[in-house]
Amino acid sequence: MKSGNRVLFLVLCVLGLGLVNSVAGEAPAAGSPGPAGMGRTLFLKNCAHCHAEDATGDEGPDLHDLHKSDEFISRRIRNGIKGEMTAFGEKFSKDDVKALIAYLRTLK
């Protein structure tokens, strides 16, 4: 990929992330997305259908102001809950899970 095309691709990716943030009702973060921004994108694509786009809960519980350890949340994401929540251990990398937790920690 030529340098000019690479820059255009990166700009389009950043704009796309901004659109995802705008769709969910929040302003896009300045600069490149950090772990919480990446976690939010993963959340919207994989979790919002049960926990709602704003994570206030729907089929799944409200995820605001969680009082659980990162390890507990990580295990829950990886292993799911039989009959209630999909296990994402095969789908998400360790970094994905950390990004999701970083996003969940922003929810107050």
MOBELRA-V631433 format. One record per pair of residues at least 12 apart in sequence whose ideal C-beta (glycine too) atoms are under 6 Angstrom apart, sorted by the first residue. I is the first residue (numbers start at 1). J is the second residue. If there is no record, write none. Layout:
((I & J) (I & J))
This chain:
((17 & 33) (20 & 41) (20 & 44) (24 & 53) (35 & 99) (35 & 102) (36 & 102) (36 & 103) (36 & 106) (38 & 99) (39 & 99) (39 & 100) (39 & 102) (39 & 103) (40 & 103) (42 & 96) (42 & 100) (43 & 103) (51 & 63) (55 & 107) (63 & 104) (63 & 107) (64 & 107) (65 & 108) (66 & 104) (70 & 101) (73 & 101) (74 & 97) (77 & 97))
